[in-house]
Amino acid sequence: MLKQLGEHIRQYWVIYLTLSSVYVAGVVFGAVGVGALGVAETSYLGKFLDTLLKSQPKALDPAFLVQLAREMFIMMAGIWVLGLTIIGAPLIYLIVFTRGFILGFTISFIIGVKGTLGLGLILMTVLVPAILAIPLLLLGAGLATIFSFLLLRGKARGESLRREFFYYTAATTFVSLGAVLVGVAQGYFSILGVRLFGL
Protein backbone atom coordinates (compact mmCIF):
# COMPACT_ATOMS: atom_id res chain seq x y z
CA MET A 1 0.00 0.00 0.00
CA LEU A 2 2.82 2.40 0.84
CA LYS A 3 4.42 1.61 -2.51
CA GLN A 4 1.18 2.39 -4.34
CA LEU A 5 0.82 5.61 -2.34
CA GLY A 6 4.35 6.63 -3.27
CA GLU A 7 3.70 5.94 -6.95
CA HIS A 8 0.45 7.89 -6.77
CA ILE A 9 2.16 10.93 -5.25
CA ARG A 10 5.01 10.75 -7.77
CA GLN A 11 2.52 10.62 -10.63
CA TYR A 12 0.55 13.63 -9.39
CA TRP A 13 3.33 15.45 -7.57
CA VAL A 14 2.45 18.78 -9.17
CA ILE A 15 -1.03 18.73 -7.65
CA TYR A 16 0.26 17.77 -4.21
CA LEU A 17 3.02 20.37 -4.39
CA THR A 18 0.44 23.01 -5.28
CA LEU A 19 -1.87 21.93 -2.45
CA SER A 20 1.04 21.97 0.01
CA SER A 21 2.03 25.45 -1.13
CA VAL A 22 -1.54 26.68 -0.70
CA TYR A 23 -1.65 25.20 2.82
CA VAL A 24 1.66 26.81 3.78
CA ALA A 25 0.44 30.14 2.36
CA GLY A 26 -2.65 29.80 4.56
CA VAL A 27 -0.48 29.19 7.63
CA VAL A 28 1.64 32.25 6.85
CA PHE A 29 -1.37 34.50 6.23
CA GLY A 30 -2.98 33.22 9.43
CA ALA A 31 0.11 34.01 11.49
CA VAL A 32 0.43 37.44 9.92
CA GLY A 33 -3.28 38.08 10.44
CA VAL A 34 -2.85 38.04 14.21
CA GLY A 35 -0.66 41.12 13.96
CA ALA A 36 -3.46 42.94 12.15
CA LEU A 37 -5.82 42.58 15.11
CA GLY A 38 -6.59 45.66 17.16
CA VAL A 39 -6.43 45.84 20.95
CA ALA A 40 -10.19 45.35 21.28
CA GLU A 41 -10.24 42.31 19.01
CA THR A 42 -7.25 40.76 20.78
CA SER A 43 -8.86 41.29 24.18
CA TYR A 44 -12.16 39.80 23.02
CA LEU A 45 -10.51 36.75 21.48
CA GLY A 46 -8.35 36.33 24.57
CA LYS A 47 -11.44 36.20 26.77
CA PHE A 48 -13.08 33.80 24.34
CA LEU A 49 -9.99 31.56 24.49
CA ASP A 50 -10.09 31.55 28.30
CA THR A 51 -13.78 30.62 28.25
CA LEU A 52 -13.07 27.88 25.72
CA LEU A 53 -10.25 26.44 27.82
CA LYS A 54 -12.36 26.50 30.98
CA SER A 55 -15.18 24.67 29.22
CA GLN A 56 -12.76 22.06 27.91
CA PRO A 57 -13.41 18.63 29.47
CA LYS A 58 -10.83 17.70 32.09
CA ALA A 59 -11.56 13.98 31.65
CA LEU A 60 -12.36 11.83 28.65
CA ASP A 61 -15.81 12.79 27.41
CA PRO A 62 -17.22 10.55 24.64
CA ALA A 63 -19.51 13.35 23.41
CA PHE A 64 -16.51 15.69 23.01
CA LEU A 65 -14.53 13.07 21.09
CA VAL A 66 -17.50 12.24 18.88
CA GLN A 67 -17.94 15.93 18.07
CA LEU A 68 -14.32 16.27 16.94
CA ALA A 69 -14.55 13.06 14.90
CA ARG A 70 -17.78 14.28 13.27
CA GLU A 71 -16.21 17.60 12.31
CA MET A 72 -13.31 15.82 10.62
CA PHE A 73 -15.66 13.47 8.80
CA ILE A 74 -17.87 16.32 7.56
CA MET A 75 -14.84 18.17 6.20
CA MET A 76 -13.52 15.10 4.37
CA ALA A 77 -17.00 14.24 3.06
CA GLY A 78 -17.35 17.79 1.76
CA ILE A 79 -14.04 17.51 -0.08
CA TRP A 80 -15.19 14.18 -1.58
CA VAL A 81 -18.42 15.77 -2.83
CA LEU A 82 -16.51 18.67 -4.39
CA GLY A 83 -14.33 16.14 -6.21
CA LEU A 84 -17.47 14.82 -7.91
CA THR A 85 -18.00 18.17 -9.63
CA ILE A 86 -15.98 19.64 -12.45
CA ILE A 87 -15.94 23.09 -10.83
CA GLY A 88 -15.05 21.78 -7.35
CA ALA A 89 -11.25 22.10 -7.59
CA PRO A 90 -11.07 25.83 -6.70
CA LEU A 91 -13.25 25.25 -3.62
CA ILE A 92 -11.02 22.34 -2.58
CA TYR A 93 -8.02 24.66 -2.70
CA LEU A 94 -9.99 27.23 -0.70
CA ILE A 95 -10.69 24.65 2.02
CA VAL A 96 -6.98 23.75 2.17
CA PHE A 97 -6.01 27.42 2.42
CA THR A 98 -8.61 28.01 5.14
CA ARG A 99 -7.38 25.07 7.21
CA GLY A 100 -3.84 26.40 6.93
CA PHE A 101 -5.02 29.89 7.89
CA ILE A 102 -6.78 28.52 10.98
CA LEU A 103 -3.66 26.64 12.05
CA GLY A 104 -1.37 29.64 11.56
CA PHE A 105 -3.76 32.02 13.30
CA THR A 106 -4.33 29.65 16.23
CA ILE A 107 -0.64 29.02 16.83
CA SER A 108 0.35 32.68 16.59
CA PHE A 109 -2.54 33.94 18.72
CA ILE A 110 -2.25 31.41 21.55
CA ILE A 111 1.51 31.85 21.82
CA GLY A 112 1.06 35.63 21.78
CA VAL A 113 -1.57 35.55 24.54
CA LYS A 114 -0.33 32.69 26.73
CA GLY A 115 3.43 32.93 26.18
CA THR A 116 5.47 29.88 27.17
CA LEU A 117 2.42 28.00 28.45
CA GLY A 118 0.73 28.71 25.14
CA LEU A 119 3.70 27.25 23.29
CA GLY A 120 3.46 24.07 25.34
CA LEU A 121 -0.28 23.88 24.80
CA ILE A 122 0.17 24.33 21.03
CA LEU A 123 2.81 21.60 20.87
CA MET A 124 0.59 19.19 22.78
CA THR A 125 -2.87 19.89 21.40
CA VAL A 126 -2.29 21.23 17.88
CA LEU A 127 1.05 20.27 16.38
CA VAL A 128 1.10 16.63 17.48
CA PRO A 129 -2.29 15.81 15.87
CA ALA A 130 -1.39 18.02 12.89
CA ILE A 131 1.50 15.70 12.04
CA LEU A 132 -1.10 13.21 10.83
CA ALA A 133 -4.01 15.53 10.07
CA ILE A 134 -2.18 17.66 7.48
CA PRO A 135 -1.03 14.75 5.25
CA LEU A 136 -4.52 13.24 5.38
CA LEU A 137 -6.10 16.57 4.44
CA LEU A 138 -3.69 17.05 1.53
CA LEU A 139 -4.19 13.47 0.38
CA GLY A 140 -7.97 13.77 0.48
CA ALA A 141 -7.83 17.12 -1.31
CA GLY A 142 -5.43 15.69 -3.88
CA LEU A 143 -7.68 12.72 -4.63
CA ALA A 144 -10.66 15.04 -5.05
CA THR A 145 -8.75 17.43 -7.32
CA ILE A 146 -7.46 14.59 -9.48
CA PHE A 147 -10.92 13.07 -9.87
CA SER A 148 -12.36 16.48 -10.71
CA PHE A 149 -9.81 16.82 -13.52
CA LEU A 150 -10.59 13.26 -14.68
CA LEU A 151 -14.25 14.23 -14.87
CA LEU A 152 -13.38 17.21 -17.03
CA ARG A 153 -11.28 15.08 -19.36
CA GLY A 154 -13.83 12.26 -19.39
CA LYS A 155 -16.64 14.62 -20.29
CA ALA A 156 -14.63 16.04 -23.17
CA ARG A 157 -13.83 12.55 -24.49
CA GLY A 158 -17.15 10.92 -23.60
CA GLU A 159 -15.42 8.34 -21.36
CA SER A 160 -16.99 6.34 -18.53
CA LEU A 161 -15.32 6.79 -15.15
CA ARG A 162 -16.98 4.03 -13.15
CA ARG A 163 -13.70 2.34 -12.32
CA GLU A 164 -12.04 5.62 -11.37
CA PHE A 165 -15.07 6.56 -9.27
CA PHE A 166 -14.84 3.28 -7.34
CA TYR A 167 -11.15 3.78 -6.62
CA TYR A 168 -11.69 7.43 -5.71
CA THR A 169 -14.49 6.60 -3.27
CA ALA A 170 -12.59 3.68 -1.71
CA ALA A 171 -9.42 5.74 -1.25
CA THR A 172 -11.35 8.69 0.16
CA THR A 173 -13.19 6.41 2.60
CA PHE A 174 -9.85 5.08 3.85
CA VAL A 175 -8.42 8.59 4.21
CA SER A 176 -11.60 9.81 5.94
CA LEU A 177 -11.41 7.01 8.50
CA GLY A 178 -7.84 8.06 9.22
CA ALA A 179 -8.98 11.68 9.61
CA VAL A 180 -11.73 10.60 12.04
CA LEU A 181 -9.16 8.74 14.15
CA VAL A 182 -6.95 11.84 14.12
CA GLY A 183 -9.95 13.89 15.30
CA VAL A 184 -10.39 11.53 18.25
CA ALA A 185 -6.65 11.69 18.99
CA GLN A 186 -6.85 15.48 18.94
CA GLY A 187 -9.50 15.28 21.65
CA TYR A 188 -7.23 13.14 23.82
CA PHE A 189 -4.29 15.51 23.34
CA SER A 190 -6.48 18.55 24.01
CA ILE A 191 -7.64 17.15 27.34
CA LEU A 192 -4.10 16.12 28.22
CA GLY A 193 -2.69 19.54 27.28
CA VAL A 194 -5.24 21.50 29.33
CA ARG A 195 -4.65 19.28 32.39
CA LEU A 196 -0.87 19.31 32.00
CA PHE A 197 -0.49 23.07 31.66
CA GLY A 198 -3.32 24.02 33.99
CA LEU A 199 -4.99 26.35 31.50
Summary of the structure (lengths in Angstrom):
residues: 199
radius of gyration: 18.8
end to end distance: 41.4
largest distance: 60.7
contacts: 619
relative contact order: 0.16
helix: 89%
strand: 0%
